[in-house]
Amino acid sequence: MKASVYFFLSIFLLTGCTSAEISKPKQDEGPVSLITGETGGWSLSDFMARSGSQPTSLPVNAILWRASLDIAAVLPIADIDTFGGTIVTDWYSLPEKPNERIKLTIFVVDRELRADAIKVIVHVQSRANIEGDWSANFRDQEFGRRLEDLILNRAREIRAQSLTDIAK
């Protein structure tokens, strides 16, 4: 018992005799880099929160996206990237034109319903005869613009329908 009293008394005296000042805690200057030790940048918790969180909405205009899918559904779909706003169809030949085939790449690039928020690229390939190889493809810009107009018209129809559904 005496030993424990002497121990605590000696610790109390030693801590009372130090010249160290008790300072206020430093103000947080932000995350510290794991590599350099400097302040600034992203913290690991910020990075983990961003990668683990689920987005709550589409990064593109939903009406344009739906209209694009409606128009592209005529052709076989090869790839869809909802968050990138990209639709890619497979090559398709019309029965009356077996020596020519097309492929669409549709980009929905904005969250607003505007004419410049949609871009359609039409790739066209042709061949000399049924047994021939497909030639290098080219782009049909005029047909791409007509498809953009079709998508915009379909988007207007979808929007008008949704407004009349709300009004009912």
Beta strands, then each sheet from edge to edge (+ up, - down):
strand 1: 77-81
strand 2: 86-89
strand 3: 100-108
strand 4: 118-126
strand 5: 138-139
sheet 1: 1+ 2- 3+ 4- 5+
end
